[in-house]
Amino acid sequence: MNQTLKSADISRIIEMAWEDRTPFEAILQLYGLPEQEVIKLMRREMKAGSFRLWRARVSGRKTKHHALRDPGILRAYCPTQYKPR
């Protein structure tokens, strides 16, 4: 895994991994971490119970894997997700 990740980057990767509509490919493109490395990071950074919940949620989820997504979905997140503060 890329050892140069900053704390803010790790937090953002965790946030993206939790988001239902953010595919692992988006994390790979932004941070260079393939799915297996994201799983390792999540296992290391989260409590065991939280990690198990997350794995149960994302395993086989179509929206987390670009190849399984509906081709009509061209974005990684809902347009209303990021609102100005």
Order of alpha helices (4+ residues) and beta strands (2+ residues): alpha-alpha-alpha-alpha
